[in-house]
Amino acid sequence: MRILTLLPLLAVSIVVIARSPQHVGKKLPERRIRSAPMEIPVAESKAEKRQSSRFMTERTSGYSVNGTGLPEVDFDIGESYAGLLPISNTTNSPELYFWFFPSQNPAADKEITIWLNGGPGCSSLEGFFQENGPVIWQYGTFKPVPNPYSWVNLTNMIWVEQPVGTGFSQGSPTATSEADVAAQFLGFWRNVVDTFALQGFTVYITGESYAGYYVSYIADAMFNADDEEYYNLSSIMIYNPSLSSDAVQEQIPAVPFVDYWGPLLSLNETFNADIHQRADSCNYTSFFEENLVFPPKGPLPTPPNIDGNVEGCDIWSDVYHAATEVNPCFDLYQVATTCPLLWDVLGFPGSFGYVPAGAEVYFNRSDVQAAINAPIQGWAECTSLDVFVDGRDESPPPALNVLPSVIDRAERTIIGHGVLDYILIYNGSLLAIQNMTFGGSQGFSSPPEDDFIVPNLHPELSLSSLAGSGVMGKYHTEKKLTFVSITIAGHMVPQYAPGAAYRQMEFLLGRIPSLGTAGSFTTQMETGGAYGPFKASAAQTPCDNSIVC
């Protein structure tokens, strides 16, 4: 069965910013906006709130970040604390860098959410600065702007650069497995809890990509610790995660991905015929069609070419190289990307390392490092240093080891997947789920078919912070696991679809009953909100149809 039937056909509502009508010889229709313009709520200043914050103590004052002192940022980012804390209390212990933002939302009183980027060895400051932090500076844009979809509007947030060897972290890597990474993180987390008096706080762990490993193994270690004072874990959420083998998440679903996105990839007929023939001979086609079924027929067999050394069966790489011949700006993290190539202030836009002459990588600047209590040193979004000894993580993929047990013990688990991602493919995640036994049975009994609904929030109609809304994917919840597709997102879901990620975060925190919930975000006025930087006008109405809301 091809991806056209297995990957749900998703209704998409996209806000289009067109060229001037002069350029295309047409008069554009008036933009249809459901929301009335929004107003900034009148409240005491952020500086006044910081002075009275419960987190500002003698012990934490040295970590305080001046909310108006971040270079290039012309607004107050609010109360935050950043710096290094050790992974143990031994002398000369390695240290991890963190940035902690308290939330003004009363619902966040006794909870905290951890965000981890992947790699391995990629900085969580990427997530902070381009996905879900209070300030964002996206590819090719002029300057940083406020993020109305910041998760700080919902909950207390902390971004952590880990494992040792990543970003501003200090010390030499010693980890050989995820068990080592988890043990080091739990030691660090105990120091975070003691420093900021977070004892008993409900903990949520989130992340993306290789953090599918990190989040799963750290969650397992927290549950195993059985210590609610320090590790009171509730739930986890992972985006486009590494869950299984490359055979399952890349090779086997590669040809169905090409079939689904054919016009976008524009690969020629000869090449397409060749990869279909090879997918058949490598047994990818039969494995895909026989095992991506609901409910599963039984335990999945060992995937073909599990070691990746069968000649002619590296179809995933061949598709990548062919796509870049057609589109030299092809981005395997978001396959709808075309030229021109945008530069990234973090130095790594998509699958490119393009920094134009005269540009600077933001967190590599010494004035930025001083402002955020970071060591003055070289910084790269993804380190060239091996964060595992000998460059190998010896742990089994989480779907084949700890993740099913984590799902059973967590209040809820969300796996979100942007369907424009080629580096880890949507149907590969579904295959991994169908091979897991959790909640007493194997896989899902039915595919993701329910509409994932995202409200509309365009604060002051700012062109710098627009996001898609309406039906933005399909989801399925069963046995405490929710799997959800995001139609217009690539690998970094909160970056490409911030409204969708915000809604998923509301569900993770238990603020809405399901991802099919219609109506406004919980932080908008008519639902008792207004804890973020913007509030809705009284004229705004709840979502009243399934396409635009």
C-alpha positions as CSV (number, residue, x, y, z in Angstrom):
1,M,0.0,0.0,0.0
2,R,1.5,3.4,-1.0
3,I,1.9,6.3,1.3
4,L,-0.9,8.1,-0.5
5,T,-3.4,6.0,1.4
6,L,-1.4,5.5,4.6
7,L,-0.3,9.0,5.1
8,P,-3.6,10.9,5.9
9,L,-4.8,13.4,3.3
10,L,-4.7,16.5,5.5
11,A,-6.7,19.6,5.1
12,V,-4.3,22.6,5.4
13,S,-5.0,26.2,6.2
14,I,-2.0,28.3,5.3
15,V,-1.6,32.1,5.6
16,V,0.0,33.2,2.3
17,I,2.1,36.4,2.1
18,A,2.1,37.2,-1.6
19,R,4.2,39.5,-3.7
20,S,2.9,43.0,-4.5
21,P,0.1,42.7,-7.1
22,Q,2.3,44.6,-9.5
23,H,4.6,41.7,-9.7
24,V,2.0,39.2,-10.8
25,G,-0.4,41.5,-12.7
26,K,-3.3,40.9,-10.4
27,K,-5.3,42.6,-7.6
28,L,-5.2,40.5,-4.5
29,P,-8.4,39.6,-2.7
30,E,-8.8,41.2,0.7
31,R,-7.2,39.0,3.4
32,R,-9.8,37.1,5.5
33,I,-8.9,37.4,9.2
34,R,-11.1,35.8,11.8
35,S,-9.4,37.5,14.7
36,A,-9.8,41.1,15.8
37,P,-6.5,42.9,16.4
38,M,-5.1,42.1,19.8
39,E,-4.0,44.4,22.6
40,I,-1.1,44.2,25.0
41,P,-2.6,43.7,28.5
42,V,-2.0,46.5,31.0
43,A,0.0,45.0,33.9
44,E,2.8,45.8,36.2
45,S,6.2,45.9,34.4
46,K,8.3,42.8,34.0
47,A,11.0,44.4,36.0
48,E,8.6,45.0,39.0
49,K,7.6,41.3,38.8
50,R,11.2,40.1,38.8
51,Q,11.9,42.0,42.0
52,S,9.1,40.1,43.7
53,S,9.7,36.7,42.1
54,R,9.9,33.6,44.3
55,F,12.8,32.4,42.2
56,M,15.0,35.5,42.8
57,T,16.9,34.5,45.9
58,E,20.4,34.9,47.2
59,R,21.3,31.5,45.8
60,T,19.9,32.3,42.3
61,S,20.8,36.0,41.9
62,G,24.1,35.1,40.2
63,Y,22.2,33.3,37.5
64,S,19.8,36.2,36.8
65,V,19.7,37.5,33.2
66,N,18.9,41.1,32.5
67,G,15.7,40.9,30.4
68,T,16.6,44.1,28.6
69,G,20.2,43.4,28.1
70,L,20.2,40.7,25.3
71,P,22.2,42.1,22.3
72,E,20.1,42.9,19.2
73,V,16.8,42.3,21.2
74,D,14.9,45.5,21.6
75,F,12.3,44.3,24.1
76,D,12.2,42.9,27.6
77,I,12.4,39.1,27.4
78,G,11.2,38.8,31.0
79,E,12.6,37.1,34.1
80,S,15.1,34.3,33.4
81,Y,18.1,32.6,34.9
82,A,21.1,31.0,33.0
83,G,24.4,29.5,33.7
84,L,26.2,26.2,34.5
85,L,25.4,23.6,37.1
86,P,27.4,20.4,37.7
87,I,26.2,16.9,37.0
88,S,27.4,15.7,40.4
89,N,28.7,17.2,43.6
90,T,32.2,15.9,43.2
91,T,35.2,18.1,42.7
92,N,35.7,19.3,39.1
93,S,32.4,17.8,38.0
94,P,31.4,18.4,34.4
95,E,28.7,21.1,34.1
96,L,25.7,21.6,31.8
97,Y,24.4,25.0,30.6
98,F,20.8,25.9,31.2
99,W,18.4,28.8,30.6
100,F,15.4,28.8,32.9
101,F,12.3,31.0,32.3
102,P,9.5,31.2,35.0
103,S,6.0,31.5,33.7
104,Q,3.4,34.1,34.7
105,N,0.6,31.6,34.1
106,P,-1.0,30.6,37.5
107,A,-1.6,27.1,36.1
108,A,2.2,26.6,36.0
109,D,2.6,27.2,39.7
110,K,4.1,23.8,40.6
111,E,5.3,22.4,37.2
112,I,8.3,22.7,34.9
113,T,9.0,21.6,31.4
114,I,12.4,20.5,30.1
115,W,13.4,21.0,26.4
116,L,16.2,19.0,24.8
117,N,17.5,19.2,21.2
118,G,19.1,16.2,19.6
119,G,22.2,15.6,17.4
120,P,23.7,14.0,19.3
121,G,25.6,17.1,20.3
122,C,23.2,19.8,19.1
123,S,22.4,22.7,21.4
124,S,19.0,23.3,23.0
125,L,19.5,27.0,22.4
126,E,18.3,26.2,18.9
127,G,15.0,25.3,20.4
128,F,15.0,28.4,22.6
129,F,15.9,30.8,19.8
130,Q,14.0,29.4,16.8
131,E,11.2,27.2,18.2
132,N,9.5,27.7,21.5
133,G,11.3,30.4,23.5
134,P,10.1,33.9,24.3
135,V,12.3,35.4,21.6
136,I,12.9,34.0,18.1
137,W,15.2,34.9,15.3
138,Q,14.2,32.8,12.3
139,Y,16.2,32.0,9.1
140,G,16.7,35.0,6.8
141,T,14.8,37.5,9.1
142,F,16.1,40.9,10.0
143,K,16.1,40.7,13.8
144,P,14.8,38.8,16.8
145,V,11.1,39.3,17.7
146,P,8.8,38.3,20.5
147,N,7.3,34.9,20.1
148,P,3.5,34.8,20.9
149,Y,3.7,31.0,20.8
150,S,6.4,30.8,23.5
151,W,5.8,27.8,25.8
152,V,6.7,30.1,28.7
153,N,3.2,31.5,28.3
154,L,2.0,28.1,29.4
155,T,4.5,26.7,31.8
156,N,7.9,27.2,33.5
157,M,10.5,26.3,30.9
158,I,14.1,25.2,31.0
159,W,16.4,24.6,28.0
160,V,19.4,22.4,28.7
161,E,22.5,21.9,26.6
162,Q,23.4,18.2,27.1
163,P,25.1,15.8,27.1
164,V,28.5,16.9,28.2
165,G,30.3,18.2,25.1
166,T,27.3,20.1,23.8
167,G,27.2,23.9,23.5
168,F,28.5,25.8,26.5
169,S,28.6,22.6,28.7
170,Q,32.0,22.1,30.4
171,G,34.1,19.0,30.8
172,S,35.1,16.0,28.7
173,P,32.5,13.5,27.5
174,T,32.5,10.2,29.3
175,A,29.2,8.7,28.3
176,T,29.1,5.5,26.3
177,S,25.3,5.0,26.4
178,E,22.0,6.6,27.2
179,A,22.2,5.1,30.7
180,D,25.2,7.3,31.2
181,V,23.5,10.3,29.7
182,A,20.5,9.8,31.9
183,A,22.5,9.4,35.1
184,Q,24.4,12.6,34.4
185,F,21.2,14.5,33.6
186,L,19.6,13.3,36.8
187,G,22.6,14.5,38.8
188,F,22.4,17.9,37.1
189,W,18.6,18.0,37.6
190,R,18.9,17.4,41.3
191,N,21.2,20.5,41.4
192,V,18.6,22.5,39.4
193,V,15.8,21.5,41.9
194,D,17.9,22.5,44.9
195,T,19.1,25.8,43.4
196,F,15.6,27.0,42.4
197,A,13.6,25.3,45.1
198,L,11.6,23.1,42.7
199,Q,11.1,20.2,45.1
200,G,7.9,18.3,44.3
201,F,7.3,20.2,41.0
202,T,5.6,18.1,38.3
203,V,8.1,17.5,35.5
204,Y,7.4,17.3,31.8
205,I,10.2,16.4,29.3
206,T,10.1,17.4,25.7
207,G,12.5,17.4,22.7
208,E,13.0,16.5,19.1
209,S,15.1,14.4,16.7
210,Y,17.8,12.4,18.6
211,A,16.2,13.6,21.8
212,G,13.8,10.7,21.1
213,Y,16.7,8.8,22.8
214,Y,17.4,11.4,25.4
215,V,13.8,12.0,26.5
216,S,13.0,8.3,26.6
217,Y,16.0,7.2,28.6
218,I,15.9,10.2,31.0
219,A,12.2,9.6,31.6
220,D,12.9,5.9,32.3
221,A,15.6,6.9,34.8
222,M,13.3,9.4,36.5
223,F,10.6,6.8,36.9
224,N,13.1,4.3,38.2
225,A,14.4,6.7,40.8
226,D,11.0,6.7,42.5
227,D,11.7,10.1,44.0
228,E,8.8,12.6,43.6
229,E,10.7,15.3,45.5
230,Y,13.2,15.6,42.6
231,Y,11.9,13.5,39.7
232,N,8.1,13.9,39.8
233,L,7.7,13.1,36.1
234,S,4.3,13.3,34.6
235,S,4.5,13.1,30.8
236,I,6.7,13.4,27.7
237,M,6.5,14.8,24.2
238,I,8.9,14.1,21.3
239,Y,8.9,15.5,17.8
240,N,10.2,13.7,14.7
241,P,12.1,11.4,17.1
242,S,14.8,8.8,16.6
243,L,12.9,5.7,17.7
244,S,14.1,2.7,15.8
245,S,16.7,1.7,13.2
246,D,17.6,3.6,10.1
247,A,16.1,0.8,8.1
248,V,12.7,1.4,9.7
249,Q,12.8,5.2,9.8
250,E,14.6,6.0,6.6
251,Q,15.1,3.2,4.1
252,I,11.8,1.3,4.2
253,P,9.5,4.4,3.9
254,A,11.7,6.3,1.5
255,V,10.0,5.3,-1.8
256,P,6.4,5.8,-0.4
257,F,7.6,9.3,0.7
258,V,8.8,10.0,-2.9
259,D,5.4,8.8,-4.2
260,Y,3.5,11.1,-1.9
261,W,5.6,14.2,-2.5
262,G,6.4,13.4,-6.2
263,P,5.5,16.8,-7.8
264,L,7.5,18.6,-5.0
265,L,10.6,16.5,-5.5
266,S,10.4,16.4,-9.3
267,L,12.5,13.3,-9.8
268,N,12.5,11.9,-13.3
269,E,10.6,8.8,-14.4
270,T,13.8,6.7,-14.9
271,F,15.0,7.3,-11.4
272,N,11.6,6.6,-9.9
273,A,11.3,3.3,-11.8
274,D,14.7,2.3,-10.6
275,I,14.1,3.0,-6.9
276,H,10.7,1.2,-7.0
277,Q,12.5,-1.9,-8.5
278,R,15.2,-1.7,-5.9
279,A,12.7,-1.3,-3.0
280,D,11.0,-4.5,-4.2
281,S,14.2,-6.4,-4.5
282,C,15.5,-5.1,-1.1
283,N,12.2,-6.3,0.4
284,Y,11.3,-2.8,1.5
285,T,8.0,-2.8,-0.3
286,S,6.7,-6.0,1.1
287,F,7.8,-5.1,4.7
288,F,6.0,-1.7,4.4
289,E,2.8,-3.1,3.0
290,E,2.6,-6.1,5.3
291,N,3.5,-4.4,8.6
292,L,2.1,-0.9,8.5
293,V,-1.4,-2.2,9.2
294,F,-3.9,-1.5,12.0
295,P,-4.0,-3.4,14.3
296,P,-0.7,-5.1,13.7
297,K,-0.7,-8.8,12.7
298,G,1.9,-9.6,15.3
299,P,5.5,-8.8,16.2
300,L,7.3,-7.3,13.3
301,P,10.1,-9.4,11.7
302,T,13.6,-8.1,11.6
303,P,13.7,-5.3,9.0
304,P,15.6,-6.0,5.8
305,N,19.0,-4.4,5.5
306,I,19.1,-3.7,9.3
307,D,22.9,-3.3,9.2
308,G,22.8,-1.0,6.2
309,N,25.4,-2.9,4.2
310,V,23.4,-4.6,1.4
311,E,24.6,-3.3,-1.9
312,G,22.0,-1.3,-3.8
313,C,19.7,-0.9,-0.9
314,D,20.7,2.6,0.3
315,I,17.7,4.1,-1.4
316,W,17.3,6.9,1.1
317,S,20.7,8.4,0.2
318,D,20.1,8.0,-3.5
319,V,16.9,10.0,-3.2
320,Y,18.6,12.7,-1.3
321,H,21.4,13.0,-3.9
322,A,18.9,13.0,-6.8
323,A,16.7,15.6,-5.1
324,T,19.7,17.9,-4.6
325,E,20.5,17.6,-8.3
326,V,17.1,19.0,-9.1
327,N,16.9,21.5,-6.2
328,P,20.4,22.5,-4.9
329,C,18.7,24.1,-1.9
330,F,16.9,20.8,-1.1
331,D,16.6,20.6,2.7
332,L,16.1,17.1,4.1
333,Y,14.6,18.7,7.3
334,Q,11.9,20.4,5.3
335,V,11.5,19.2,1.7
336,A,9.4,22.1,0.5
337,T,12.5,24.4,0.8
338,T,13.7,25.9,-2.4
339,C,16.3,28.5,-3.4
340,P,17.4,31.1,-2.5
341,L,19.3,29.8,0.5
342,L,18.5,31.7,3.7
343,W,21.3,32.2,6.2
344,D,20.8,31.3,9.9
345,V,21.9,33.4,12.8
346,L,22.7,30.2,14.6
347,G,24.9,29.1,11.7
348,F,23.1,26.0,10.6
349,P,19.9,26.6,8.5
350,G,18.3,23.3,7.8
351,S,20.9,20.9,6.3
352,F,23.3,23.7,5.3
353,G,26.1,25.4,7.2
354,Y,25.8,28.7,5.4
355,V,27.1,31.9,7.1
356,P,27.6,34.8,4.7
357,A,30.7,37.0,4.8
358,G,30.4,39.6,7.6
359,A,27.7,37.6,9.5
360,E,28.1,36.3,13.0
361,V,26.7,33.3,14.8
362,Y,24.7,34.8,17.6
363,F,25.7,32.6,20.5
364,N,29.3,32.7,19.4
365,R,29.5,36.4,20.3
366,S,31.2,37.3,23.5
367,D,28.7,40.1,24.3
368,V,25.9,37.6,24.0
369,Q,27.8,35.0,26.1
370,A,28.4,37.6,28.9
371,A,24.7,38.6,28.8
372,I,23.5,35.1,29.4
373,N,26.1,34.0,32.0
374,A,27.7,31.6,29.5
375,P,31.5,30.9,29.4
376,I,33.4,33.0,26.9
377,Q,34.3,30.4,24.3
378,G,33.6,29.2,20.9
379,W,30.0,27.9,20.4
380,A,28.4,25.9,17.6
381,E,24.8,24.8,17.2
382,C,26.0,21.2,16.7
383,T,29.4,20.3,18.1
384,S,32.1,18.6,16.1
385,L,33.2,16.9,19.4
386,D,32.0,13.3,20.0
387,V,29.6,13.5,22.9
388,F,29.9,9.7,23.3
389,V,33.2,8.0,23.8
390,D,34.5,6.8,20.4
391,G,31.5,8.5,18.8
392,R,29.1,5.6,19.5
393,D,25.9,5.5,21.5
394,E,25.7,1.8,22.4
395,S,22.0,2.0,23.6
396,P,19.2,0.2,21.8
397,P,16.7,2.4,20.0
398,P,14.1,3.6,22.5
399,A,11.1,1.9,20.8
400,L,12.9,-1.4,21.1
401,N,13.8,-0.9,24.8
402,V,12.6,1.7,27.3
403,L,9.9,3.7,25.5
404,P,7.0,1.2,25.9
405,S,7.6,1.1,29.7
406,V,7.7,4.9,29.8
407,I,4.4,5.2,28.0
408,D,2.8,2.8,30.5
409,R,4.1,4.8,33.5
410,A,3.6,8.3,32.1
411,E,0.3,10.2,32.4
412,R,0.5,10.8,28.6
413,T,3.0,10.5,25.8
414,I,2.9,12.5,22.6
415,I,4.8,11.7,19.5
416,G,4.4,14.5,16.9
417,H,5.7,14.3,13.3
418,G,6.0,17.0,10.7
419,V,5.2,15.3,7.4
420,L,7.7,17.4,5.3
421,D,10.6,15.8,7.1
422,Y,12.8,13.4,5.1
423,I,15.6,12.8,7.5
424,L,13.2,10.9,9.8
425,I,10.0,9.9,7.9
426,Y,6.5,10.0,9.2
427,N,5.6,6.4,8.3
428,G,8.8,5.2,9.9
429,S,7.6,6.5,13.2
430,L,4.3,4.7,12.7
431,L,6.1,1.5,11.9
432,A,8.0,1.9,15.1
433,I,4.8,2.4,17.1
434,Q,3.2,-0.7,15.5
435,N,6.1,-2.8,16.7
436,M,5.8,-1.6,20.3
437,T,3.8,-3.4,23.0
438,F,2.4,-0.9,25.5
439,G,-0.8,-0.7,27.5
440,G,-1.0,-4.5,27.4
441,S,-1.2,-4.9,23.6
442,Q,0.9,-4.2,20.5
443,G,0.6,-1.0,18.5
444,F,-2.5,1.0,17.6
445,S,-5.8,-0.6,16.7
446,S,-6.5,2.1,14.1
447,P,-4.5,4.7,12.2
448,P,-4.4,8.4,13.0
449,E,-7.7,9.7,11.5
450,D,-9.0,12.3,13.9
451,D,-8.6,16.0,12.9
452,F,-6.0,17.9,14.8
453,I,-7.4,21.4,15.3
454,V,-5.3,24.5,15.9
455,P,-6.8,27.8,16.9
456,N,-6.0,31.1,15.2
457,L,-3.8,33.6,17.1
458,H,-2.2,36.4,15.2
459,P,-1.2,39.0,17.8
460,E,-1.6,42.5,16.4
461,L,-1.6,40.7,13.0
462,S,2.2,40.9,13.2
463,L,3.8,39.5,10.0
464,S,6.8,38.4,12.1
465,S,4.8,35.9,14.1
466,L,2.2,34.3,11.8
467,A,1.3,30.7,12.2
468,G,-1.0,28.2,10.5
469,S,-4.3,27.3,12.0
470,G,-7.4,25.1,11.3
471,V,-7.1,21.4,10.7
472,M,-3.3,20.9,10.7
473,G,-3.0,17.1,10.8
474,K,-4.4,13.8,12.0
475,Y,-4.0,12.2,15.4
476,H,-4.9,9.1,17.3
477,T,-4.8,8.5,21.1
478,E,-4.8,5.0,22.5
479,K,-3.4,3.5,25.7
480,K,-2.0,6.9,26.9
481,L,0.0,7.4,23.6
482,T,-1.0,10.1,21.2
483,F,0.6,10.2,17.7
484,V,-0.1,13.3,15.6
485,S,1.0,14.5,12.2
486,I,1.6,18.1,11.4
487,T,0.9,18.9,7.8
488,I,3.0,22.0,7.0
489,A,5.9,21.2,9.3
490,G,9.3,19.7,8.7
491,H,11.7,18.2,11.3
492,M,11.5,21.1,13.8
493,V,7.8,21.2,14.5
494,P,7.7,24.3,16.8
495,Q,9.7,26.3,14.3
496,Y,7.6,25.5,11.2
497,A,4.2,25.2,13.0
498,P,4.4,27.1,16.3
499,G,0.6,27.3,16.8
500,A,0.4,23.5,16.3
501,A,3.2,22.9,18.8
502,Y,1.5,25.3,21.3
503,R,-1.7,23.4,21.1
504,Q,0.1,20.1,21.6
505,M,1.8,21.6,24.6
506,E,-1.6,22.5,26.1
507,F,-2.6,18.9,25.7
508,L,0.6,17.6,27.2
509,L,0.0,19.8,30.3
510,G,-3.6,18.6,30.6
511,R,-5.1,22.0,29.8
512,I,-7.3,20.6,27.0
513,P,-9.0,17.2,26.8
514,S,-7.7,16.2,23.3
515,L,-6.0,17.4,20.2
516,G,-9.4,17.6,18.5
517,T,-10.6,20.3,21.0
518,A,-12.1,23.3,19.2
519,G,-12.0,26.8,20.5
520,S,-9.3,29.2,21.6
521,F,-5.9,28.7,23.1
522,T,-6.2,28.4,26.9
523,T,-4.2,31.6,27.2
524,Q,-6.7,33.7,25.4
525,M,-9.3,35.9,27.1
526,E,-12.5,34.1,26.5
527,T,-11.1,30.9,28.0
528,G,-9.9,32.8,31.1
529,G,-6.3,33.3,29.9
530,A,-4.3,36.4,29.0
531,Y,-1.1,35.1,30.8
532,G,1.1,35.5,27.7
533,P,2.3,38.7,26.1
534,F,-1.0,39.2,24.2
535,K,-4.7,38.9,25.0
536,A,-7.6,38.4,22.6
537,S,-10.2,41.1,22.1
538,A,-13.7,40.4,23.3
539,A,-14.8,40.3,19.7
540,Q,-12.9,37.1,19.0
541,T,-15.0,34.0,18.5
542,P,-14.2,30.4,19.1
543,C,-13.3,28.0,16.3
544,D,-16.6,27.5,14.4
545,N,-15.5,25.3,11.5
546,S,-12.9,22.7,10.8
547,I,-10.9,24.7,8.2
548,V,-10.4,28.2,9.6
549,C,-10.7,29.1,13.2
